[in-house]
Amino acid sequence: MSYRTLRSWLEALETRGYMKKVKREVDPVFELAAVAKKADGQWAVKFEKVRGYSMPVVAGILSTRQMIAEAMGVSIAEVVTKFAGAQANPVPCRLINREQAPVKEVIIRDHFDLVSMLPIPTHHEKDAGPYITAALLIAKDPLTGVRNVSIHRLQVLGPNKLGILILPRHLWHMFQKAEENDQPLEVALVIGADPLTLLASQAITPPGVDELEIAGALHGEPLQLVKCETVDVEVPAHAEIVLEGRLLPGVREMEGPFGEYPKYYGPASKKPVIVIEAVTCRRQPIYQTIVAATKEHLLLGAIPREAGLFQIVKQAVPAVQAVHLTPGGTCRYHAVIAIDKKNEGEAKNAMFAAFASSAEIKHVVVVDKDVDIFNSEDVEWAIATRCQASRDVIIISGAHGNKLDPSSDDGVSDKMGIDATVPLGAPAERFEKIKIPGFEKIRLEEYLGD
């Protein structure tokens, strides 16, 4: 089953026991985020009473790999290959009429205040204020007209004004093109999209690829879009809320600090500004937030990155079995790669391919296929028993990294690879894992009952 709306996914989460409802009133400043983080990695949370608002808020809707797998209709082991297949085979979207689009049930063009209208939370102690964190920003390349979808931190600066952090990726280049001609870049901010469109927005693709078409591939059918009211942008027709606006050329205002995915604050500085000109939404919409540095935040970035990482490593080392961007490495900086090693040197080739796949990747561990790369204890065991630092560790100094890594020098970072694979010439019995026959079939509760 493909979940084509946020609402259908929330119903599925509740039916499967993955959803908890908070019926007591919560404060949107800190308390809401604190409760959501307490539930992180266990349940999604729906806050039915947010102080000062009638609109409910949801968080944690994709906070485990099991949730993501079920949203995609596959097993956990198939998630990465399913996503990679969708990236390789996008499905064109389908435009529908406004009358058919639930997100057009309410249209507001004048006299709105985002803070009074939407229950936008303040997450962390030193955050500069309320932030929109789960909005899909959709814009079109000024030269090609191709859509791009991404998620950004958006600080509320005024009744209809948002500050935005734009990293040097696709949106930044699109904005530069518009700004060079002293033109605003038209954008739409989509809050409350279906889970697969949310996931597709994080795809790591070359310029010119429409992430909404990747969403269509994940759904197995064209994603339904509708035109905006005030900007030349199309948005998912079944979303909860859309903010239509323009990224202003030549305008910068202070934004930040904000608690980011590395679990540190991104500093304050002057950033571009979006002016919102219209709001459309469903009747009785649901607001969605993503608490930074939670498992939901990390996994949304991890799955698409793992899909790209797997494809690139496979070109260099066809014997690759699986890849994992670890939670401890913020699902960005630490990669574990399992290979079925056939030739010495393949582990190092896998490392170099991983580093080339993303500037964010900082440390890579390569293990044999008998190691569970999703089990940190098993990976650490492989490093402890199969690695000698003088032989198996490589260090690359002064590479391009990630500016949000506080240990980097403005994004310049050292990188390290660890070969924790068994040498091909070693006696098999020397590295054979101990095993108890029948262990996998034992159900402990059958033995420990009263």
BELZI-V349113 format. One record per backbone hydrogen bond with DSSP energy under -1.0 kcal/mol. CO is the residue of the C=O (numbers start at 1). NH is the residue of the N-H. If there is no record, write none. Layout:
CO&NH ; CO&NH
//
This chain:
5&9 ; 6&10 ; 7&11 ; 8&12 ; 9&13 ; 10&14 ; 11&15 ; 12&16 ; 13&18 ; 14&17 ; 18&44 ; 20&46 ; 22&48 ; 26&51 ; 27&32 ; 28&122 ; 29&31 ; 30&34 ; 31&35 ; 32&36 ; 33&37 ; 34&38 ; 35&39 ; 39&42 ; 39&43 ; 44&20 ; 45&59 ; 46&22 ; 47&57 ; 49&26 ; 50&53 ; 56&287 ; 57&47 ; 58&289 ; 59&45 ; 60&63 ; 64&68 ; 65&69 ; 66&70 ; 67&71 ; 68&72 ; 69&73 ; 69&74 ; 76&79 ; 78&82 ; 79&83 ; 80&84 ; 81&85 ; 82&86 ; 83&87 ; 84&88 ; 85&89 ; 94&225 ; 97&100 ; 98&101 ; 101&104 ; 102&105 ; 106&281 ; 108&279 ; 113&117 ; 114&118 ; 118&120 ; 121&131 ; 122&30 ; 124&127 ; 130&156 ; 132&154 ; 136&190 ; 137&150 ; 138&188 ; 139&148 ; 141&145 ; 146&141 ; 148&139 ; 150&137 ; 153&165 ; 154&132 ; 155&163 ; 159&114 ; 160&276 ; 161&157 ; 161&158 ; 162&274 ; 163&155 ; 167&169 ; 169&173 ; 170&174 ; 171&175 ; 172&176 ; 173&177 ; 174&178 ; 175&179 ; 176&180 ; 178&183 ; 179&182 ; 185&247 ; 187&245 ; 188&138 ; 189&243 ; 190&136 ; 191&241 ; 194&198 ; 195&199 ; 196&200 ; 197&201 ; 199&202 ; 200&203 ; 206&209 ; 210&213 ; 211&215 ; 212&216 ; 213&91 ; 213&217 ; 214&218 ; 215&219 ; 216&220 ; 216&221 ; 223&94 ; 224&237 ; 225&96 ; 226&235 ; 231&233 ; 233&228 ; 235&226 ; 236&239 ; 237&103 ; 240&282 ; 241&191 ; 242&280 ; 243&189 ; 244&277 ; 244&278 ; 245&187 ; 246&275 ; 247&185 ; 253&271 ; 255&269 ; 257&128 ; 258&266 ; 260&263 ; 264&260 ; 266&258 ; 269&255 ; 271&253 ; 272&164 ; 273&248 ; 274&162 ; 275&246 ; 278&244 ; 279&108 ; 280&242 ; 281&106 ; 287&58 ; 291&294 ; 294&298 ; 295&299 ; 296&300 ; 297&301 ; 298&302 ; 299&303 ; 301&305 ; 302&306 ; 303&307 ; 304&308 ; 305&309 ; 306&310 ; 307&311 ; 308&312 ; 309&313 ; 310&314 ; 311&315 ; 312&316 ; 313&317 ; 317&320 ; 319&340 ; 322&338 ; 324&336 ; 326&331 ; 327&330 ; 329&332 ; 329&333 ; 333&362 ; 333&363 ; 334&326 ; 335&365 ; 336&324 ; 337&367 ; 338&321 ; 338&322 ; 339&341 ; 343&346 ; 345&349 ; 346&350 ; 347&351 ; 348&352 ; 349&353 ; 350&354 ; 351&355 ; 352&356 ; 353&357 ; 362&416 ; 363&335 ; 364&418 ; 365&337 ; 366&420 ; 367&339 ; 368&371 ; 372&375 ; 375&379 ; 376&380 ; 377&381 ; 378&382 ; 379&383 ; 380&384 ; 381&385 ; 382&386 ; 388&391 ; 388&392 ; 389&393 ; 392&419 ; 394&417 ; 396&415 ; 399&413 ; 402&405 ; 405&408 ; 408&410 ; 409&412 ; 411&401 ; 412&409 ; 413&399 ; 415&396 ; 416&364 ; 417&394 ; 418&366 ; 423&426 ; 427&430 ; 436&439 ; 439&442 ; 443&446 ; 444&447 ; 444&448
//
